[in-house]
Amino acid sequence: MSKIEEFPRSVIEEIAYYVYSLTDPRTDEVFYIGKGMGNRVFEHAAAAIDSVQESDKLSEIREIQEAGSNVRHEILRHGMS
């Protein structure tokens, strides 16, 4: 399975605002629920790499990445206003 790092413009326009989860693939545990639009769901992984900011969410993402895995993203609901 290939890793998706951003949505195409057509998908962004179709899904509008959405609610998403971030899951640790090692344990199948959801560790974050968020809302967003555009490519917000993917921005957390980039922030974990690019930012020195500390938070539980970013620490979890860094641990997953350091273990050689990728955070699992799931859109729970979309098309919201």
N, CA, C and O atoms as a printed pandas DataFrame, in Angstrom:
     atom_number atom_name residue_name chain_id  residue_number  x_coord  y_coord  z_coord
0              1         N          MET        A               1    0.843   -1.168    0.000
1              2        CA          MET        A               1    0.000    0.000    0.000
2              3         C          MET        A               1    0.892    1.236    0.000
3              4         O          MET        A               1    1.828    1.328    0.794
4              5         N          SER        A               2    0.608    2.177   -0.877
5              6        CA          SER        A               2    1.412    3.384   -0.954
6              7         C          SER        A               2    0.965    4.405    0.087
7              8         O          SER        A               2   -0.186    4.413    0.523
8              9         N          LYS        A               3    1.886    5.246    0.466
9             10        CA          LYS        A               3    1.631    6.270    1.480
10            11         C          LYS        A               3    1.082    7.525    0.795
11            12         O          LYS        A               3    1.707    8.065   -0.118
12            13         N          ILE        A               4   -0.074    7.977    1.238
13            14        CA          ILE        A               4   -0.666    9.210    0.712
14            15         C          ILE        A               4   -0.207   10.348    1.597
15            16         O          ILE        A               4   -0.361   10.288    2.817
16            17         N          GLU        A               5    0.356   11.389    0.995
17            18        CA          GLU        A               5    0.863   12.521    1.756
18            19         C          GLU        A               5    0.066   13.788    1.529
19            20         O          GLU        A               5    0.246   14.774    2.244
20            21         N          GLU        A               6   -0.817   13.771    0.538
21            22        CA          GLU        A               6   -1.703   14.912    0.318
22            23         C          GLU        A               6   -2.841   14.493   -0.601
23            24         O          GLU        A               6   -2.722   13.555   -1.389
24            25         N          PHE        A               7   -3.941   15.214   -0.473
25            26        CA          PHE        A               7   -5.093   14.966   -1.336
26            27         C          PHE        A               7   -4.963   15.767   -2.625
27            28         O          PHE        A               7   -4.436   16.879   -2.604
28            29         N          PRO        A               8   -5.428   15.228   -3.738
29            30        CA          PRO        A               8   -5.519   16.032   -4.955
30            31         C          PRO        A               8   -6.572   17.138   -4.753
31            32         O          PRO        A               8   -7.472   16.993   -3.927
32            33         N          ARG        A               9   -6.457   18.218   -5.496
33            34        CA          ARG        A               9   -7.378   19.356   -5.398
34            35         C          ARG        A               9   -8.829   18.894   -5.537
35            36         O          ARG        A               9   -9.695   19.393   -4.819
36            37         N          SER        A              10   -9.114   17.961   -6.435
37            38        CA          SER        A              10  -10.495   17.496   -6.633
38            39         C          SER        A              10  -11.064   16.840   -5.380
39            40         O          SER        A              10  -12.251   16.989   -5.088
40            41         N          VAL        A              11  -10.236   16.122   -4.646
41            42        CA          VAL        A              11  -10.680   15.490   -3.406
42            43         C          VAL        A              11  -10.926   16.550   -2.338
43            44         O          VAL        A              11  -11.923   16.486   -1.619
44            45         N          ILE        A              12  -10.034   17.516   -2.232
45            46        CA          ILE        A              12  -10.200   18.603   -1.259
46            47         C          ILE        A              12  -11.535   19.305   -1.469
47            48         O          ILE        A              12  -12.255   19.579   -0.509
48            49         N          GLU        A              13  -11.861   19.592   -2.710
49            50        CA          GLU        A              13  -13.123   20.273   -3.004
50            51         C          GLU        A              13  -14.325   19.394   -2.679
51            52         O          GLU        A              13  -15.366   19.903   -2.263
52            53         N          GLU        A              14  -14.198   18.110   -2.859
53            54        CA          GLU        A              14  -15.306   17.176   -2.621
54            55         C          GLU        A              14  -15.561   16.927   -1.136
55            56         O          GLU        A              14  -16.715   16.879   -0.709
56            57         N          ILE        A              15  -14.508   16.768   -0.351
57            58        CA          ILE        A              15  -14.714   16.385    1.046
58            59         C          ILE        A              15  -14.980   17.572    1.965
59            60         O          ILE        A              15  -15.515   17.378    3.057
60            61         N          ALA        A              16  -14.629   18.789    1.567
61            62        CA          ALA        A              16  -14.855   19.999    2.375
62            63         C          ALA        A              16  -14.258   19.821    3.772
63            64         O          ALA        A              16  -13.169   19.262    3.903
64            65         N          TYR        A              17  -14.947   20.285    4.819
65            66        CA          TYR        A              17  -14.471   20.088    6.192
66            67         C          TYR        A              17  -14.673   18.624    6.576
67            68         O          TYR        A              17  -15.622   17.980    6.130
68            69         N          TYR        A              18  -13.760   18.105    7.416
69            70        CA          TYR        A              18  -13.862   16.702    7.820
70            71         C          TYR        A              18  -13.350   16.501    9.249
71            72         O          TYR        A              18  -12.655   17.351    9.805
72            73         N          VAL        A              19  -13.711   15.365    9.818
73            74        CA          VAL        A              19  -13.199   14.916   11.108
74            75         C          VAL        A              19  -12.332   13.693   10.818
75            76         O          VAL        A              19  -12.710   12.822   10.035
76            77         N          TYR        A              20  -11.163   13.641   11.463
77            78        CA          TYR        A              20  -10.215   12.567   11.165
78            79         C          TYR        A              20   -9.587   12.023   12.442
79            80         O          TYR        A              20   -9.632   12.652   13.499
80            81         N          SER        A              21   -9.004   10.843   12.314
81            82        CA          SER        A              21   -8.268   10.259   13.426
82            83         C          SER        A              21   -6.846    9.937   12.982
83            84         O          SER        A              21   -6.579    9.688   11.807
84            85         N          LEU        A              22   -5.934    9.949   13.968
85            86        CA          LEU        A              22   -4.565    9.494   13.774
86            87         C          LEU        A              22   -4.399    8.259   14.648
87            88         O          LEU        A              22   -4.714    8.285   15.838
88            89         N          THR        A              23   -3.903    7.176   14.052
89            90        CA          THR        A              23   -3.798    5.896   14.745
90            91         C          THR        A              23   -2.365    5.397   14.713
91            92         O          THR        A              23   -1.666    5.525   13.708
92            93         N          ASP        A              24   -1.940    4.822   15.837
93            94        CA          ASP        A              24   -0.636    4.180   15.918
94            95         C          ASP        A              24   -0.766    2.802   15.268
95            96         O          ASP        A              24   -1.495    1.955   15.786
96            97         N          PRO        A              25   -0.081    2.555   14.151
97            98        CA          PRO        A              25   -0.223    1.265   13.463
98            99         C          PRO        A              25    0.356    0.094   14.242
99           100         O          PRO        A              25    0.048   -1.061   13.947
100          101         N          ARG        A              26    1.183    0.381   15.222
101          102        CA          ARG        A              26    1.793   -0.692   16.022
102          103         C          ARG        A              26    0.817   -1.277   17.019
103          104         O          ARG        A              26    0.924   -2.446   17.389
104          105         N          THR        A              27   -0.148   -0.459   17.460
105          106        CA          THR        A              27   -1.089   -0.897   18.496
106          107         C          THR        A              27   -2.546   -0.805   18.051
107          108         O          THR        A              27   -3.438   -1.299   18.742
108          109         N          ASP        A              28   -2.791   -0.177   16.905
109          110        CA          ASP        A              28   -4.145    0.104   16.400
110          111         C          ASP        A              28   -4.930    1.021   17.332
111          112         O          ASP        A              28   -6.161    1.008   17.316
112          113         N          GLU        A              29   -4.238    1.815   18.142
113          114        CA          GLU        A              29   -4.896    2.744   19.051
114          115         C          GLU        A              29   -4.946    4.145   18.444
115          116         O          GLU        A              29   -3.940    4.671   17.967
116          117         N          VAL        A              30   -6.135    4.730   18.474
117          118        CA          VAL        A              30   -6.305    6.121   18.047
118          119         C          VAL        A              30   -5.711    7.006   19.133
119          120         O          VAL        A              30   -6.035    6.853   20.310
120          121         N          PHE        A              31   -4.838    7.936   18.739
121          122        CA          PHE        A              31   -4.252    8.831   19.731
122          123         C          PHE        A              31   -4.614   10.290   19.499
123          124         O          PHE        A              31   -4.237   11.153   20.291
124          125         N          TYR        A              32   -5.347   10.578   18.413
125          126        CA          TYR        A              32   -5.750   11.964   18.164
126          127         C          TYR        A              32   -6.968   11.981   17.252
127          128         O          TYR        A              32   -7.052   11.226   16.284
128          129         N          ILE        A              33   -7.909   12.859   17.581
129          130        CA          ILE        A              33   -9.070   13.140   16.726
130          131         C          ILE        A              33   -9.021   14.632   16.425
131          132         O          ILE        A              33   -8.842   15.449   17.329
132          133         N          GLY        A              34   -9.180   14.982   15.164
133          134        CA          GLY        A              34   -9.126   16.390   14.782
134          135         C          GLY        A              34  -10.161   16.734   13.740
135          136         O          GLY        A              34  -10.851   15.862   13.211
136          137         N          LYS        A              35  -10.259   18.015   13.452
137          138        CA          LYS        A              35  -11.114   18.482   12.365
138          139         C          LYS        A              35  -10.252   19.330   11.451
139          140         O          LYS        A              35   -9.284   19.953   11.886
140          141         N          GLY        A              36  -10.608   19.345   10.207
141          142        CA          GLY        A              36   -9.795   20.124    9.295
142          143         C          GLY        A              36  -10.400   20.214    7.921
143          144         O          GLY        A              36  -11.509   19.747    7.659
144          145         N          MET        A              37   -9.633   20.829    7.059
145          146        CA          MET        A              37   -9.968   20.901    5.633
146          147         C          MET        A              37   -8.658   20.881    4.864
147          148         O          MET        A              37   -7.585   21.041    5.447
148          149         N          GLY        A              38   -8.744   20.687    3.580
149          150        CA          GLY        A              38   -7.525   20.599    2.788
150          151         C          GLY        A              38   -6.698   19.403    3.205
151          152         O          GLY        A              38   -7.219   18.297    3.351
152          153         N          ASN        A              39   -5.418   19.623    3.395
153          154        CA          ASN        A              39   -4.501   18.535    3.759
154          155         C          ASN        A              39   -4.139   18.538    5.240
155          156         O          ASN        A              39   -3.094   18.013    5.623
156          157         N          ARG        A              40   -4.986   19.122    6.066
157          158        CA          ARG        A              40   -4.702   19.213    7.506
158          159         C          ARG        A              40   -4.357   17.858    8.118
159          160         O          ARG        A              40   -3.451   17.776    8.948
160          161         N          VAL        A              41   -5.043   16.817    7.736
161          162        CA          VAL        A              41   -4.816   15.485    8.302
162          163         C          VAL        A              41   -3.356   15.041    8.138
163          164         O          VAL        A              41   -2.850   14.280    8.963
164          165         N          PHE        A              42   -2.689   15.499    7.103
165          166        CA          PHE        A              42   -1.313   15.088    6.824
166          167         C          PHE        A              42   -0.269   16.024    7.436
167          168         O          PHE        A              42    0.906   15.665    7.521
168          169         N          GLU        A              43   -0.682   17.213    7.859
169          170        CA          GLU        A              43    0.267   18.218    8.340
170          171         C          GLU        A              43    0.911   17.858    9.674
171          172         O          GLU        A              43    1.990   18.366    9.982
172          173         N          HIS        A              44    0.292   17.009   10.465
173          174        CA          HIS        A              44    0.853   16.644   11.763
174          175         C          HIS        A              44    2.175   15.896   11.607
175          176         O          HIS        A              44    3.123   16.149   12.350
176          177         N          ALA        A              45    2.242   14.987   10.652
177          178        CA          ALA        A              45    3.480   14.223   10.450
178          179         C          ALA        A              45    4.611   15.152   10.021
179          180         O          ALA        A              45    5.746   14.992   10.470
180          181         N          ALA        A              46    4.315   16.111    9.164
181          182        CA          ALA        A              46    5.333   17.081    8.734
182          183         C          ALA        A              46    5.780   17.937    9.913
183          184         O          ALA        A              46    6.968   18.227   10.056
184          185         N          ALA        A              47    4.836   18.342   10.757
185          186        CA          ALA        A              47    5.172   19.164   11.927
186          187         C          ALA        A              47    6.074   18.398   12.890
187          188         O          ALA        A              47    6.955   18.987   13.517
188          189         N          ALA        A              48    5.860   17.101   13.009
189          190        CA          ALA        A              48    6.690   16.292   13.904
190          191         C          ALA        A              48    8.139   16.266   13.433
191          192         O          ALA        A              48    9.056   16.147   14.245
192          193         N          ILE        A              49    8.344   16.374   12.136
193          194        CA          ILE        A              49    9.690   16.359   11.562
194          195         C          ILE        A              49   10.295   17.766   11.580
195          196         O          ILE        A              49   11.447   17.950   11.974
196          197         N          ASP        A              50    9.510   18.749   11.153
197          198        CA          ASP        A              50   10.018   20.102   10.922
198          199         C          ASP        A              50   10.052   20.993   12.153
199          200         O          ASP        A              50   10.772   21.991   12.169
200          201         N          SER        A              51    9.301   20.660   13.166
201          202        CA          SER        A              51    9.139   21.539   14.317
202          203         C          SER        A              51    9.863   20.986   15.539
203          204         O          SER        A              51    9.994   19.773   15.706
204          205         N          VAL        A              52   10.331   21.897   16.388
205          206        CA          VAL        A              52   10.914   21.478   17.663
206          207         C          VAL        A              52    9.863   21.548   18.771
207          208         O          VAL        A              52   10.146   21.253   19.932
208          209         N          GLN        A              53    8.656   21.939   18.395
209          210        CA          GLN        A              53    7.545   22.039   19.347
210          211         C          GLN        A              53    7.296   20.685   19.994
211          212         O          GLN        A              53    7.446   19.645   19.353
212          213         N          GLU        A              54    6.920   20.703   21.252
213          214        CA          GLU        A              54    6.620   19.483   21.985
214          215         C          GLU        A              54    5.134   19.411   22.312
215          216         O          GLU        A              54    4.534   20.395   22.746
216          217         N          SER        A              55    4.555   18.248   22.101
217          218        CA          SER        A              55    3.180   17.952   22.512
218          219         C          SER        A              55    3.059   16.438   22.548
219          220         O          SER        A              55    3.876   15.727   21.962
220          221         N          ASP        A              56    2.036   15.949   23.237
221          222        CA          ASP        A              56    1.825   14.501   23.280
222          223         C          ASP        A              56    1.625   13.944   21.876
223          224         O          ASP        A              56    2.159   12.890   21.531
224          225         N          LYS        A              57    0.844   14.669   21.067
225          226        CA          LYS        A              57    0.559   14.220   19.706
226          227         C          LYS        A              57    1.845   14.131   18.881
227          228         O          LYS        A              57    2.097   13.114   18.235
228          229         N          LEU        A              58    2.661   15.194   18.899
229          230        CA          LEU        A              58    3.887   15.189   18.106
230          231         C          LEU        A              58    4.883   14.162   18.631
231          232         O          LEU        A              58    5.599   13.542   17.845
232          233         N          SER        A              59    4.938   13.975   19.932
233          234        CA          SER        A              59    5.830   12.945   20.500
234          235         C          SER        A              59    5.425   11.552   20.032
235          236         O          SER        A              59    6.277   10.731   19.694
236          237         N          GLU        A              60    4.126   11.294   20.014
237          238        CA          GLU        A              60    3.625    9.987   19.545
238          239         C          GLU        A              60    3.981    9.778   18.079
239          240         O          GLU        A              60    4.426    8.695   17.697
240          241         N          ILE        A              61    3.791   10.799   17.260
241          242        CA          ILE        A              61    4.125   10.700   15.827
242          243         C          ILE        A              61    5.618   10.437   15.653
243          244         O          ILE        A              61    6.011    9.596   14.844
244          245         N          ARG        A              62    6.441   11.145   16.402
245          246        CA          ARG        A              62    7.896   10.940   16.312
246          247         C          ARG        A              62    8.282    9.514   16.697
247          248         O          ARG        A              62    9.124    8.902   16.040
248          249         N          GLU        A              63    7.674    8.981   17.754
249          250        CA          GLU        A              63    7.963    7.597   18.168
250          251         C          GLU        A              63    7.590    6.605   17.072
251          252         O          GLU        A              63    8.337    5.667   16.794
252          253         N          ILE        A              64    6.445    6.816   16.457
253          254        CA          ILE        A              64    5.989    5.935   15.371
254          255         C          ILE        A              64    6.967    5.993   14.205
255          256         O          ILE        A              64    7.348    4.960   13.654
256          257         N          GLN        A              65    7.374    7.209   13.830
257          258        CA          GLN        A              65    8.310    7.376   12.723
258          259         C          GLN        A              65    9.677    6.776   13.043
259          260         O          GLN        A              65   10.293    6.141   12.187
260          261         N          GLU        A              66   10.148    6.973   14.262
261          262        CA          GLU        A              66   11.449    6.417   14.657
262          263         C          GLU        A              66   11.438    4.886   14.663
263          264         O          GLU        A              66   12.482    4.253   14.506
264          265         N          ALA        A              67   10.250    4.294   14.847
265          266        CA          ALA        A              67   10.114    2.834   14.804
266          267         C          ALA        A              67   10.014    2.318   13.365
267          268         O          ALA        A              67    9.905    1.113   13.140
268          269         N          GLY        A              68   10.052    3.242   12.391
269          270        CA          GLY        A              68   10.008    2.847   10.985
270          271         C          GLY        A              68    8.603    2.683   10.430
271          272         O          GLY        A              68    8.418    2.095    9.364
272          273         N          SER        A              69    7.615    3.200   11.144
273          274        CA          SER        A              69    6.223    3.098   10.691
274          275         C          SER        A              69    5.687    4.478   10.313
275          276         O          SER        A              69    6.362    5.494   10.478
276          277         N          ASN        A              70    4.478    4.486    9.810
277          278        CA          ASN        A              70    3.787    5.726    9.472
278          279         C          ASN        A              70    2.461    5.775   10.213
279          280         O          ASN        A              70    1.785    4.758   10.372
280          281         N          VAL        A              71    2.102    6.957   10.659
281          282        CA          VAL        A              71    0.808    7.164   11.306
282          283         C          VAL        A              71   -0.287    6.795   10.314
283          284         O          VAL        A              71   -0.193    7.109    9.127
284          285         N          ARG        A              72   -1.327    6.127   10.807
285          286        CA          ARG        A              72   -2.481    5.809    9.968
286          287         C          ARG        A              72   -3.498    6.936   10.111
287          288         O          ARG        A              72   -3.842    7.338   11.222
288          289         N          HIS        A              73   -3.976    7.442    8.970
289          290        CA          HIS        A              73   -4.965    8.521    8.926
290          291         C          HIS        A              73   -6.295    7.943    8.472
291          292         O          HIS        A              73   -6.343    7.118    7.560
292          293         N          GLU        A              74   -7.372    8.377    9.108
293          294        CA          GLU        A              74   -8.690    7.932    8.691
294          295         C          GLU        A              74   -9.643    9.115    8.726
295          296         O          GLU        A              74   -9.740    9.816    9.733
296          297         N          ILE        A              75  -10.349    9.332    7.617
297          298        CA          ILE        A              75  -11.386   10.352    7.566
298          299         C          ILE        A              75  -12.653    9.712    8.122
299          300         O          ILE        A              75  -13.163    8.740    7.566
300          301         N          LEU        A              76  -13.156   10.264    9.224
301          302        CA          LEU        A              76  -14.312    9.685    9.898
302          303         C          LEU        A              76  -15.622   10.227    9.358
303          304         O          LEU        A              76  -16.613    9.504    9.264
304          305         N          ARG        A              77  -15.620   11.502    9.005
305          306        CA          ARG        A              77  -16.803   12.137    8.439
306          307         C          ARG        A              77  -16.356   13.299    7.605
307          308         O          ARG        A              77  -15.428   14.015    7.980
308          309         N          HIS        A              78  -17.020   13.508    6.445
309          310        CA          HIS        A              78  -16.621   14.610    5.571
310          311         C          HIS        A              78  -17.852   15.298    5.001
311          312         O          HIS        A              78  -18.982   14.859    5.216
312          313         N          GLY        A              79  -17.618   16.370    4.280
313          314        CA          GLY        A              79  -18.725   17.114    3.676
314          315         C          GLY        A              79  -19.439   18.018    4.670
315          316         O          GLY        A              79  -20.604   18.368    4.486
316          317         N          MET        A              80  -18.729   18.388    5.718
317          318        CA          MET        A              80  -19.324   19.217    6.762
318          319         C          MET        A              80  -19.119   20.695    6.427
319          320         O          MET        A              80  -18.201   21.055    5.690
320          321         N          SER        A              81  -19.979   21.537    6.976
321          322        CA          SER        A              81  -19.825   22.981    6.743
322          323         C          SER        A              81  -19.267   23.649    7.980
323          324         O          SER        A              81  -19.064   24.863    7.988
